[in-house]
């Protein structure tokens, strides 16, 4: 029998990967640097998502130590010229797009610093769960640089241009509740419970029909960015494709037969 490669195969020591049933867990593992993102980590994240086993249905993105991610490892960019800077930013774009438009939904478990490039990484996930210790900032303005990991595209969609402008110009910091109110996260949980909350959500997501998860990841963002005419048409096409699958027919019949749970207020 052919041996199945471990999820951590080929990853740098600053990343760790494991799985719990249909859910894979990718852990940023550089706590001594508050999980600052170096090139090896970014390319390791790309490898992880490119080589996910087909039976993985969701991913949890988490971190070791007290902080999710303090951003870009600035020591790696000190000698980078303009062209190299463009290439570096485009590498981050490629990798984070593989998360946002990858094969499975991604739930990020946040805590402590979610700053700069760490916030850009979190924004590429689909669901964000924040422990109360979480705080958010974009200190690029004080560093003489600009966001380069897709933040200027993804973050205004979540919080609006005015809020992002404020964060970048003033160095303002949001706490967990302020971040949730602004739209950065969907859930706030007690300290120490973020990973388990994220795993619970990921397990629920993994139980969804694969065609529905595909539609949410691939079609929904494009519909939201399209004009109404194009959006309605794409929605109709995706709805027809999803409901025409054997899986959808079986799930709907189970509901009609009373074998599936109903939506309640709890």
Secondary structure, 3 states (H helix, E strand, C coil): CCCCCCCCCCCCCCEEEEEECCEEEEEECCHHHCCCECHHHHHHHHHHHHCCCCCCCEEEEEECCCCCECCECHHHCCCCCHHHHHHHHHHHHHHHHHHHCCCCEEEEEECCEEECHHHHHHHHCCEEEEECCCEEECCHHHHCCCCCCCHHHHHHHHHCHHHHHHHHHHCCCEEHHHHHHHCCCCEEECCCCHHHHHHHHHHHHHCCCHHHHHHHHHHHHHHHHCCHHHHHHHHHHHHHHHHCCHHHHHHHHHHHCCCCCCCCCC
